[in-house]
């Protein structure tokens, strides 16, 4: 299996794909994509038999379907991969299917176990492993998509998202046994279980980041 990313593949992604993300909301923009790529490559480095180019391109394309629709973007990302002829310069049809399934399976809200190790890597890498970044992204998402919400309603919505993902029956699971991510998961579950502590935490995060928040 290849442990190096094809340089021409990197060139294609950076020149043709990355600019598309500049049009997306802050929670799914190029900064997010680059962070997911970095985390995915970090998770993959200690896993034997991994094709690192598949990891790279799956992470790079996992949110590309947002250009079609936000709600079902994972499935549209898979469709983008399936129809993309440029990728066939670098991957076999079997590998294209693996990439397609990896981007489809990355979404926590679908509530499914990814079909391959590549899907599990991207699914885990898509989750912030820093609680402040994760809560701030949820807050920014709420501000963008619910502009009529009061500040109190925004914070309440973030708490509801937190419980949906990290509560007692939360959908978030980590598939790769990474210590940092498990520590993050434990902290998020603790906040989901204590609304008062959550409120204090999110308000502190908002205050610290208020000059840089997207209006």
Secondary structure, DSSP 4 states (H G I P E B T S, - for coil): ---S--HHHHHHIIIIIHHHHTTS-GGGSHHHHHHHHHHHHHHHTTSTT--HHHHHHHHHHTTGGGGT-STTHHHHHHHHHHH-SGGGGT--HHHHHHHHHHHHTT-GGG----SSHHHHHHHHHTS-SSHHHHHHHHHHHHHHH-TT--HHHHHHHHHHHHHHHHSTT------S--HHHHHHHHHHHHHHT-HHHHHHHHHHHHHHHGGGS--
